[in-house]
């Protein structure tokens, strides 16, 4: 059996597919993953026995050039995404199913439809699934009307989605001999999407209109030991506070990393700075701070006092599973949702806006570093499932059989 998994985005979009690919491999399936051609993605996939099918250009390079919320950038990327995903046709020709995630995967269902194989859409946060019980993410285009309820917001979302993808998608469908589609929301996301998020962190109540299948988080396996320098730093004093913003480019962060380091130090804590795609570094030569590259977060987060991060779905779930208190400084996309959930669960705090002040960061850190928050984070960690990838792998195999 051969499966095609498809995404286009940053590391946070690819890492869950690494987890799913690893689970599928335990069932003897061959796995192809259509994703950007970044070298780090290829290494991650090769490590679990999956093969990268590169599409488009480097995600790191693309994100460094894109302005969040720019209509011009959004239209350019939308047309390119449709073309890239239709490019999977030849590679997916011998596959038994196609699962798509990430940025609205317009074009992926066309490949599956043309080949006559099952198509599944999966989201990593509830807000990406079309239901009036959740507020949709914002797309460039028509703004949400003042005071609009979630149902009206989804109508606006659908209009903006069609404005971005409708023309290139229907042109591509015509070239394949397929009829045009008007309801892109229903077409791309389907009436039974999967939610690859933990039920404790991101609950999806039963009985709601959309037939969501919640699998749990797709954690990628990681048995790497921590680097010797990092081990030595951890052993040299009290647990430090981790500060990292994953795949967020430097022009989006606007100095947030440096502000977070200063706020952590003001609490009398040592700091671990994760370089990430923004290439964050030390702000001075003091020995209370260490900069680290990409490492095993599942092992590291068990040994820190708190995790300060951007609110990516994967980082939020990894910190929660490790029992580490969190401070979320959301930047874009679903990150405000995760900041809210962390605060609601009492496992940390969330900042209001992407560029918080030193004062607001300090206040949020006090909450995150309190004994009550640590106790609550430990209690929630015991309830976070780690078998989501195995659940999803079996479901996908069952779709084919």
C-alpha positions as CSV (number, residue, x, y, z in Angstrom):
1,X,0.0,0.0,0.0
2,X,1.3,3.5,-0.9
3,X,0.1,6.7,0.6
4,X,0.6,10.3,-0.5
5,X,0.7,13.0,2.2
6,X,0.7,16.6,1.0
7,X,1.3,20.0,2.5
8,X,3.0,23.3,1.8
9,X,4.1,25.4,4.7
10,X,6.7,25.7,7.5
11,X,8.2,23.1,9.7
12,X,5.0,23.1,11.8
13,X,3.1,21.9,8.7
14,X,5.6,19.2,7.8
15,X,6.4,17.7,11.3
16,X,3.0,16.2,11.9
17,X,3.2,14.4,8.5
18,X,6.5,13.0,9.7
19,X,4.6,11.5,12.6
20,X,1.9,10.1,10.5
21,X,4.4,8.8,7.9
22,X,6.2,6.9,10.7
23,X,3.0,5.4,11.9
24,X,2.0,4.3,8.4
25,X,5.4,2.7,7.9
26,X,4.8,0.4,10.9
27,X,1.9,-1.0,8.9
28,X,4.2,-1.7,6.0
29,X,3.0,1.2,3.8
30,X,5.2,3.2,1.5
31,X,4.8,6.9,2.1
32,X,5.4,9.8,-0.2
33,X,5.2,13.3,1.3
34,X,4.7,16.3,-1.1
35,X,6.2,19.3,0.6
36,X,8.6,22.2,0.0
37,X,12.2,21.2,-1.0
38,X,13.9,22.4,2.3
39,X,16.7,20.1,3.3
40,X,15.6,19.9,6.9
41,X,12.2,18.4,5.7
42,X,13.9,15.8,3.6
43,X,16.1,14.8,6.6
44,X,13.1,14.5,8.9
45,X,11.2,12.3,6.4
46,X,14.1,10.1,5.5
47,X,14.6,9.4,9.2
48,X,11.3,7.6,9.3
49,X,11.6,5.9,6.0
50,X,9.4,8.2,4.0
51,X,10.3,10.0,0.7
52,X,10.0,13.7,0.0
53,X,8.4,14.7,-3.3
54,X,9.5,18.3,-3.5
55,X,7.0,21.0,-4.7
56,X,7.6,24.7,-5.3
57,X,10.4,26.6,-3.7
58,X,11.9,26.6,-0.2
59,X,9.3,27.4,2.5
60,X,11.9,29.3,4.5
61,X,12.8,31.5,1.6
62,X,9.2,32.1,0.7
63,X,8.1,33.1,4.2
64,X,11.0,35.5,4.5
65,X,9.6,37.4,1.6
66,X,5.9,37.3,2.4
67,X,4.1,40.1,4.4
68,X,1.3,38.5,6.5
69,X,-2.1,39.8,5.4
70,X,-0.9,41.1,2.0
71,X,-3.6,40.5,-0.7
72,X,-0.9,40.7,-3.4
73,X,1.2,38.0,-1.8
74,X,-1.8,35.9,-1.0
75,X,-3.1,35.9,-4.6
76,X,0.4,35.0,-6.0
77,X,0.8,32.2,-3.5
78,X,-2.7,30.8,-4.1
79,X,-2.2,30.4,-7.9
80,X,1.2,28.8,-7.3
81,X,-0.2,26.4,-4.8
82,X,-2.9,25.1,-7.2
83,X,-0.2,24.6,-9.9
84,X,2.1,22.9,-7.4
85,X,-0.5,20.5,-6.1
86,X,-1.6,19.5,-9.6
87,X,2.0,18.6,-10.2
88,X,1.5,15.7,-7.8
89,X,-0.6,13.8,-10.4
90,X,2.3,11.8,-11.9
91,X,3.9,11.0,-8.6
92,X,0.5,10.1,-6.9
93,X,-0.6,7.9,-9.9
94,X,0.4,4.7,-8.1
95,X,-0.8,5.8,-4.6
96,X,-3.9,4.4,-2.8
97,X,-5.0,7.5,-1.0
98,X,-4.1,11.2,-0.7
99,X,-4.2,13.2,2.6
100,X,-3.7,17.0,2.4
101,X,-3.0,19.6,5.2
102,X,-1.5,23.0,5.6
103,X,-2.5,26.1,3.6
104,X,-5.9,25.6,1.9
105,X,-4.8,22.6,-0.3
106,X,-6.7,23.7,-3.5
107,X,-5.6,21.3,-6.2
108,X,-5.0,18.3,-4.0
109,X,-8.5,17.0,-4.2
110,X,-8.3,17.4,-8.0
111,X,-5.3,15.1,-8.1
112,X,-7.2,12.5,-6.0
113,X,-10.3,12.9,-8.1
114,X,-8.5,12.6,-11.3
115,X,-6.7,9.4,-10.1
116,X,-9.9,8.0,-8.5
117,X,-8.3,7.5,-5.0
118,X,-9.7,8.6,-1.6
119,X,-9.0,12.2,-0.4
120,X,-8.8,13.3,3.2
121,X,-8.3,16.8,4.5
122,X,-6.8,17.3,8.0
123,X,-6.5,20.4,10.1
124,X,-4.3,21.0,13.1
125,X,-6.6,23.5,14.9
126,X,-10.4,23.7,15.1
127,X,-10.5,27.2,13.7
128,X,-9.6,25.9,10.3
129,X,-12.7,23.7,10.1
130,X,-15.9,25.4,8.7
131,X,-18.6,25.5,11.4
132,X,-20.4,28.4,13.0
133,X,-19.2,27.3,16.4
134,X,-15.7,28.4,15.6
135,X,-14.5,31.7,14.3
136,X,-12.6,31.3,11.0
137,X,-9.1,32.5,10.3
138,X,-8.7,35.7,8.4
139,X,-7.9,35.7,4.7
140,X,-6.8,38.7,2.8
141,X,-9.8,40.4,1.1
142,X,-13.1,41.5,2.5
143,X,-13.0,42.2,6.2
144,X,-15.4,40.7,8.7
145,X,-18.4,43.0,9.2
146,X,-18.5,44.7,12.7
147,X,-20.4,42.6,15.1
148,X,-20.8,39.6,12.7
149,X,-21.5,36.2,14.2
150,X,-19.4,33.2,13.3
151,X,-21.8,32.1,10.6
152,X,-21.5,35.4,8.8
153,X,-17.7,35.3,9.3
154,X,-17.5,31.9,7.6
155,X,-19.6,33.4,4.7
156,X,-17.0,36.1,4.3
157,X,-14.2,33.6,4.6
158,X,-15.8,31.5,1.8
159,X,-16.0,34.6,-0.4
160,X,-12.3,35.5,0.2
161,X,-11.3,31.9,-0.3
162,X,-13.0,31.8,-3.7
163,X,-11.5,35.2,-4.6
164,X,-8.0,33.7,-4.0
165,X,-8.4,30.2,-5.4
166,X,-11.5,30.1,-7.5
167,X,-10.1,31.2,-10.8
168,X,-6.9,29.2,-10.9
169,X,-8.6,26.1,-9.4
170,X,-11.4,26.0,-11.9
171,X,-9.0,26.7,-14.8
172,X,-7.0,23.7,-13.6
173,X,-10.2,21.6,-13.3
174,X,-11.2,22.5,-16.8
175,X,-7.8,21.4,-18.1
176,X,-8.4,18.0,-16.4
177,X,-11.9,17.6,-17.8
178,X,-13.5,18.2,-14.4
179,X,-16.5,20.4,-13.8
180,X,-16.1,23.7,-12.0
181,X,-16.8,24.1,-8.2
182,X,-18.4,27.0,-6.5
183,X,-18.3,25.9,-2.9
184,X,-14.6,25.8,-2.3
185,X,-15.0,25.5,1.5
186,X,-17.0,22.3,1.2
187,X,-14.9,21.1,-1.7
188,X,-11.5,21.5,-0.1
189,X,-12.3,20.7,3.5
190,X,-15.0,18.0,2.8
191,X,-17.9,17.1,5.1
192,X,-15.8,14.8,7.2
193,X,-12.4,16.4,7.8
194,X,-9.9,15.2,10.4
195,X,-8.7,17.2,13.3
196,X,-5.2,16.3,14.3
197,X,-5.3,18.0,17.7
198,X,-5.6,16.7,21.2
199,X,-9.1,16.6,22.6
200,X,-8.0,18.2,25.9
201,X,-6.2,21.1,24.3
202,X,-8.6,21.6,21.4
203,X,-12.0,19.9,22.2
204,X,-14.5,19.4,19.4
205,X,-17.9,18.9,21.0
206,X,-20.1,16.1,19.6
207,X,-23.3,16.9,17.8
208,X,-22.0,19.9,15.8
209,X,-22.8,20.2,12.1
210,X,-19.5,19.1,10.7
211,X,-18.6,15.4,11.0
212,X,-15.1,15.9,12.4
213,X,-12.9,12.9,13.1
214,X,-10.6,13.9,15.9
215,X,-7.5,11.7,15.9
216,X,-5.2,13.4,18.4
217,X,-1.8,15.1,17.7
218,X,0.5,13.5,15.2
219,X,3.7,13.6,17.1
220,X,6.9,12.9,15.1
221,X,9.1,10.3,16.8
222,X,12.3,11.8,18.2
223,X,14.9,9.7,20.1
224,X,17.8,12.2,19.6
225,X,19.9,12.9,22.7
226,X,20.3,16.5,23.7
227,X,23.6,18.1,22.6
228,X,26.4,18.0,25.2
229,X,26.6,21.8,25.5
230,X,22.9,22.0,26.2
231,X,23.1,19.1,28.7
232,X,25.9,21.0,30.5
233,X,23.9,24.2,30.6
234,X,20.8,22.4,32.0
235,X,22.9,20.8,34.7
236,X,24.7,24.0,35.7
237,X,21.8,25.6,37.5
238,X,18.0,25.9,38.0
239,X,15.8,25.0,35.0
240,X,15.9,27.8,32.4
241,X,13.1,29.4,30.5
242,X,13.0,28.4,26.8
243,X,12.4,31.2,24.3
244,X,11.7,30.2,20.7
245,X,9.5,31.2,17.8
246,X,9.9,28.3,15.5
247,X,9.4,29.1,11.8
248,X,8.4,32.7,12.3
249,X,10.7,34.9,10.2
250,X,12.5,37.8,11.8
251,X,10.5,40.5,10.0
252,X,7.3,39.2,11.7
253,X,8.8,39.0,15.2
254,X,9.9,42.6,15.2
255,X,12.1,42.3,18.3
256,X,9.8,40.1,20.3
257,X,12.6,37.5,20.9
258,X,14.9,40.1,22.6
259,X,12.1,41.5,24.6
260,X,11.2,38.0,25.9
261,X,14.8,37.4,26.9
262,X,14.9,40.6,28.9
263,X,11.6,39.8,30.6
264,X,12.8,36.3,31.6
265,X,16.0,37.7,33.0
266,X,14.0,40.2,35.0
267,X,12.4,37.2,36.7
268,X,15.8,36.0,37.8
269,X,15.7,33.1,35.4
270,X,18.3,31.6,33.0
271,X,17.3,31.6,29.3
272,X,17.6,29.1,26.5
273,X,17.2,30.9,23.1
274,X,16.1,28.7,20.2
275,X,17.5,30.3,17.0
276,X,14.7,29.1,14.7
277,X,14.1,30.5,11.2
278,X,14.5,34.0,12.6
279,X,18.1,33.1,13.5
280,X,17.7,34.5,17.0
281,X,20.8,34.9,19.0
282,X,22.3,36.0,22.4
283,X,21.8,39.7,23.2
284,X,25.1,39.8,25.2
285,X,27.9,37.5,26.5
286,X,26.4,36.7,29.9
287,X,26.6,33.1,31.0
288,X,23.0,32.9,32.1
289,X,21.8,32.5,28.4
290,X,22.5,29.8,25.8
291,X,21.5,29.8,22.1
292,X,20.6,26.4,20.6
293,X,19.7,25.1,17.2
294,X,17.0,22.6,16.3
295,X,16.8,19.9,19.0
296,X,14.6,17.3,20.6
297,X,11.8,19.4,22.1
298,X,10.0,16.4,23.6
299,X,13.1,15.7,25.8
300,X,14.0,19.3,26.4
301,X,10.7,20.7,27.5
302,X,10.6,18.2,30.4
303,X,13.6,20.0,31.8
304,X,12.7,23.7,31.5
305,X,10.8,26.1,33.8
306,X,8.5,27.4,31.1
307,X,8.3,27.6,27.3
308,X,7.9,31.0,25.7
309,X,6.8,30.5,22.1
310,X,4.6,31.7,19.2
311,X,1.7,29.4,19.6
312,X,2.3,26.9,16.8
313,X,0.0,23.8,17.2
314,X,3.0,21.5,17.5
315,X,4.9,23.5,20.0
316,X,1.8,24.0,22.1
317,X,1.0,20.3,22.2
318,X,4.6,19.3,22.8
319,X,5.0,21.6,25.8
320,X,1.6,20.5,27.1
321,X,2.6,16.8,26.8
322,X,5.8,17.6,28.7
323,X,4.0,19.3,31.5
324,X,5.9,22.6,30.9
325,X,4.1,25.9,31.7
326,X,3.7,28.1,28.6
327,X,3.7,31.7,27.6
328,X,2.3,32.1,24.1
329,X,3.1,35.3,22.1
330,X,0.8,34.7,19.0
331,X,1.8,36.1,15.7
332,X,-0.5,34.8,12.9
333,X,-2.9,32.1,11.8
334,X,-4.2,29.8,14.5
335,X,-1.7,31.0,17.1
336,X,-4.2,33.3,19.0
337,X,-6.4,30.3,19.4
338,X,-3.7,28.3,21.1
339,X,-2.8,31.3,23.3
340,X,-6.4,31.4,24.5
341,X,-6.5,27.7,25.1
342,X,-3.3,27.7,27.2
343,X,-4.8,30.5,29.4
344,X,-8.2,28.8,29.6
345,X,-6.7,25.5,30.7
346,X,-4.5,27.3,33.3
347,X,-1.3,25.8,31.9
348,X,0.2,29.1,31.2
349,X,-0.6,32.6,29.8
350,X,-1.1,34.2,26.5
351,X,-0.1,37.7,25.3
352,X,-2.6,40.0,23.6
353,X,-1.0,40.8,20.3
354,X,2.3,39.9,18.5
355,X,4.5,42.6,19.9
356,X,3.9,42.8,23.7
357,X,5.6,45.3,25.9
358,X,8.2,44.4,28.5
359,X,5.6,45.0,31.2
360,X,3.0,42.7,29.7
361,X,5.6,40.0,29.1
362,X,6.8,40.2,32.7
363,X,3.2,40.0,34.0
364,X,2.5,37.0,31.8
365,X,5.7,35.3,32.9
366,X,4.8,35.7,36.5
367,X,1.6,33.7,35.8
368,X,3.4,31.1,33.7
369,X,6.1,30.6,36.4
370,X,3.8,30.4,39.4
371,X,3.6,27.1,41.3
372,X,-0.1,26.9,40.6
373,X,0.5,27.0,36.9
374,X,3.2,24.3,37.1
375,X,0.9,22.0,39.1
376,X,-1.9,22.5,36.6
377,X,0.5,21.9,33.6
378,X,1.6,18.6,35.2
379,X,-2.0,17.5,35.7
380,X,-3.0,18.3,32.1
381,X,0.1,16.5,30.7
382,X,-1.3,13.3,32.1
383,X,-4.4,13.7,30.0
384,X,-2.7,14.6,26.6
385,X,-2.8,11.7,24.2
386,X,0.3,10.6,22.3
387,X,-1.2,8.0,20.0
388,X,-2.8,10.4,17.4
389,X,-0.5,9.4,14.6
390,X,-1.3,5.7,15.1
391,X,-5.0,6.4,15.2
392,X,-4.8,8.4,11.9
393,X,-2.7,5.8,10.2
394,X,-5.2,3.1,10.9
395,X,-8.1,5.3,9.7
396,X,-6.3,6.1,6.5
397,X,-5.5,2.4,5.8
398,X,-9.1,1.6,6.5
399,X,-10.3,4.1,3.9
400,X,-8.4,2.2,1.3
401,X,-9.4,-1.3,2.3
